[in-house]
Amino acid sequence: MSTAIEEWERAEKERSAREASQTYSADALATPRNVDRYMSPPADTVYPLEYVFHLLGDVRGKTILEYGCGDGVNTVLLANRGAQVISLDLSPELIKVARQRLLVHGITSGVDFIVGSAHNVPLPDASIDVVVGIAILHHLDLALASAEVKRLLKSSGVAIFQEPVRNSRVLKIARSLVPYTSPDVSPFERPLTDSELKEFGSGCSSYSSRAFSLPTSSLINLLPLVRRYAQASLRWDAALLERFPSLGHYSPVKVIQLVK
């Protein structure tokens, strides 16, 4: 692995260790409480994580690689789908929290944890049926991660990712001019673009992308006086995106699906 990638991953490890050092109460570890919500969500859901689990479908008897499991919130959801789950993360501290979370939920089998790099996953070629990643690609070198995902997937295997997206060049330039000071943000993470996600999926037999929400919904969530309209705003956004697909260019969240 190159020196640049080693430096990249060292920064991510430091960020993850700080995240894991937060005090988690039993109640916090128990979230999300509404696990049933993700068992069979509808195709027209306005929530990107629900859509990820809709795309997942019936995975009983399959092997899922959770690509960047973090503190295990989504590990709990995957463990309830009847697949064999392999949860990978660079941070041993976050995996420790994830293990505790599974115990809080009473999950004692069906999940194996691996501390390792998403750029160099310690698993055999063509050993995975489904790769699932939630807000992970924007932390990674996309070329290396793309090669690894394709290497790991079986023939006709599926990869599903939910990622933050920012297509605006103006905002991208503005972001580059502001130094990172938050300990929760590593110097290498960044929102992706539609073109970067398409390039990530190049060479696959199929690629699809769905946009979720518009910037107005993000703004509503920040304003206390109108926050009660947040869910309604998501529905309005979904209606606008369905009628005017070109608005997806401005969506801050995308869910992509690749088939090898």
Residue, then its C-alpha position, 0 to 999 in steps of 0.5 A: m500500500s502506498t505511503a499516501i494511502e497509509e497516511w489517508e487511513r491513519a487520519e481515518k483511524e484517528r477520526s474513528a477512535r475519537e468517535a468511538s471514545q464517546t460515551y454510549s449509554a445502553d439506550a444509545l446502543a439500542t438504536p435504531r429501535n424500529v428494526d422492523r421498518y427495514m425488514s421490507p420497506p417499499a420501493d417508493t420510500v422517501y428515506p435513502l436507508e430504507y431504499v437501501f434495504h428495499l434493494l437488498g431484497d431476500v438475502r437469506g443464505k447469502t453472504i453480505l459484506e458490510y463495507g465500513c460498519g462503523d459503530g454497528v447501527n446498520t449491522v443490527l439491521l443487516a443481521n436481521r435479514g437472515a444472511q451471513v454478515i461480514s462487517l469490516d471497519l478500519s477502526p478496532e475501537l468502533i468494532k468494539v462498540a458494534r459488538q456491544r450493540l449486537l449484544v444489546h439487541g440479543i444478536t449472538s450469531g450470523v455476524d463476523f467482524i474484520v478489522g481491516s482496510a477497505h482498500n485491501v480487504p482480507l477476503p478471497d476473490a468472488s466470495i461475496d454475494v452483496v456489498v453494502g456501504i452506508a456513507i463509506l465511499h467518500h472516505l476512500d480512494l475510489a479507484l482502489a475501493s472500486a477494484e476491491v468491490k469488483r474483486l470480492l463480488k461473485s458473478s452477478g453479485v450486487a453492491i449498494f451504497q448510500e453516499p453524500v453527493r455535491n455536484s456544484r463546482v462552486l460549493k466544491i471550490a468554496r469547501s476547498l478554501v475552508p480548512y477542516t477544524s472539526p475532530d469529527v471530519s478527517p482531511f480526506e473525506r469529501p462529498l462525491t459527484d455523480s460522475e465519480l460514482k458512475e466511474f466507481g461503477s464502470g465495468c459493471s453489467s449495470y449501474s443505477s442511481r436514485a436521488f433523495s431530497l433537495p437542499t430545501s429539506s436540509l435547510i428546513n431541518l436547520l430551522p426550528l420554526v419549520r422543522r415540523y414540516a421536515q417529513a412533508s418536505l421529503r415527500w414534496d422533494a420526492a414528487l419533484l424529483e419524480r416529475f423533474p429528474s434533472l433536479g437530481h443534480y442538486s440532491p445531497v444524497k444518492v443511493i447507487q446499485l451495481v451489478k457485477 
